[in-house]
Amino acid sequence: MIYPKIFNNFSYIINKKTSIAIIVWILFLIVGLTLFLLISFTYKYHIYDSYLGYIKKIDNSFYTIIYVPQNEISDLSESDLLVDKKEYSFKIINISEEYYTINNNLCYQVILDFNLNEKYLIENNIIEINFRKEKTTIFNEIKKGIKLWIS
């Protein structure tokens, strides 16, 4: 194929005018990328794990039973427990030795003790429990995701 002479002509390439729309588009991309990087390194937020649990009466005391995946059990003691946006202090009473398979995940039964409101203290009442983890950034979560994807 024979190329036109303009592609081999250095002075033509240097003196060629670039469209204003292309320059504006490139500036928007640079500003957008800079803002994304700035936000992903500086903005901190909490991550929440949500579980469905049920209330069980054992030895005249009410306990909450949840099923937690194997890889998340170690994070429970470092998290804050929330029920209906109210924070509670809790204690892990027991972690079962036998495991259960829920959605192809190995889960363990965890029995929690905390002072729940009277309106929830009904045998076999199902409640949603949230665990608030430490603050993190978008950049840290992207790094964790890449490590999980590679392994």
C-alpha positions in Angstrom: 0.0 0.0 0.0 1.3 3.4 -0.9 1.0 5.9 2.0 0.3 9.6 1.3 3.2 11.9 1.8 1.6 13.7 4.8 2.2 10.7 7.1 6.0 10.8 6.4 6.2 14.6 6.5 7.4 15.6 10.0 6.6 19.3 9.6 3.0 18.5 8.6 2.5 16.4 11.7 3.9 19.1 14.0 2.0 22.0 12.5 -1.3 20.1 12.2 -4.1 21.8 14.2 -5.9 19.7 16.8 -9.7 20.0 17.2 -10.9 22.0 20.3 -13.3 19.1 21.1 -10.4 16.7 21.4 -8.4 19.0 23.7 -11.5 19.5 25.9 -12.2 15.8 26.0 -8.6 15.0 27.1 -8.7 17.7 29.8 -12.0 16.2 31.1 -10.4 12.8 31.3 -7.3 14.1 33.1 -9.3 16.1 35.6 -11.7 13.1 36.1 -8.8 10.7 36.7 -7.2 13.1 39.1 -10.4 13.5 41.1 -10.9 9.7 41.2 -7.4 9.1 42.5 -7.7 11.8 45.1 -11.0 10.5 46.3 -9.9 6.9 46.3 -6.8 7.7 48.4 -8.5 10.0 50.9 -12.2 9.2 51.4 -12.7 6.7 54.3 -15.9 4.8 54.9 -17.1 1.7 56.9 -17.8 -1.7 55.4 -20.8 -3.6 56.8 -21.4 -7.3 56.9 -25.1 -8.3 57.2 -26.4 -11.6 58.6 -29.8 -12.9 59.4 -30.0 -14.3 62.9 -32.7 -15.8 65.1 -33.4 -15.5 68.8 -33.1 -18.6 70.9 -33.9 -19.1 74.6 -31.2 -21.2 76.3 -31.1 -21.6 80.1 -33.7 -18.8 80.6 -31.6 -16.3 78.7 -32.1 -15.1 75.1 -29.2 -15.5 72.7 -28.9 -14.6 69.0 -27.7 -17.3 66.6 -26.1 -16.5 63.3 -24.3 -18.4 60.6 -21.0 -16.9 59.6 -18.7 -17.9 56.7 -15.4 -19.5 57.8 -13.2 -16.7 56.5 -15.2 -14.0 58.3 -15.2 -15.4 61.9 -12.0 -13.8 62.9 -13.4 -10.3 61.9 -16.4 -10.6 64.3 -14.6 -9.7 67.5 -13.1 -6.6 65.9 -16.4 -5.3 64.6 -19.3 -3.3 66.1 -22.7 -4.9 66.2 -25.7 -2.9 64.9 -29.4 -3.8 65.0 -31.8 -1.2 63.5 -28.9 1.3 63.4 -28.4 1.0 67.2 -24.9 -0.1 68.4 -24.6 -2.9 71.0 -21.7 -4.4 72.8 -21.7 -8.1 72.4 -19.9 -11.2 73.5 -19.4 -14.4 71.5 -20.7 -17.3 73.6 -19.9 -20.2 71.3 -18.7 -21.1 67.9 -19.8 -24.5 66.8 -17.3 -27.1 65.8 -19.5 -28.5 63.0 -19.9 -26.5 59.8 -22.9 -25.9 57.6 -22.9 -25.4 53.9 -24.9 -22.3 52.8 -24.7 -21.2 49.2 -21.5 -23.3 48.7 -19.8 -21.5 51.6 -18.6 -23.2 54.8 -20.4 -21.5 57.7 -20.2 -21.9 61.4 -23.0 -21.4 63.9 -22.1 -18.4 66.2 -24.0 -17.7 69.4 -24.0 -14.1 70.5 -25.0 -12.4 73.7 -26.0 -8.8 73.8 -28.8 -6.7 75.4 -31.4 -6.6 72.8 -34.6 -4.5 73.1 -37.6 -6.3 74.6 -39.6 -6.1 71.4 -37.2 -8.5 69.7 -37.0 -11.0 72.5 -39.3 -13.6 71.0 -38.4 -17.2 70.6 -37.3 -17.9 66.9 -37.7 -14.2 66.0 -35.6 -13.5 62.9 -33.5 -10.2 63.0 -31.0 -8.6 60.7 -27.6 -8.1 62.3 -25.0 -5.8 60.8 -21.3 -5.8 61.8 -19.4 -2.5 61.1 -15.8 -3.1 60.3 -12.9 -0.6 60.5 -12.8 2.3 58.1 -11.2 1.7 54.7 -10.5 3.5 51.4 -11.5 2.7 47.9 -7.8 2.1 47.0 -7.5 -0.5 49.8 -10.6 -2.3 48.6 -9.3 -2.4 45.0 -6.0 -3.8 46.3 -7.9 -6.6 48.2 -10.0 -7.3 45.1 -6.9 -7.7 42.9 -5.3 -10.0 45.4 -8.4 -12.2 45.5 -8.6 -12.1 41.7 -5.0 -13.1 41.3 -5.1 -16.0 43.8 
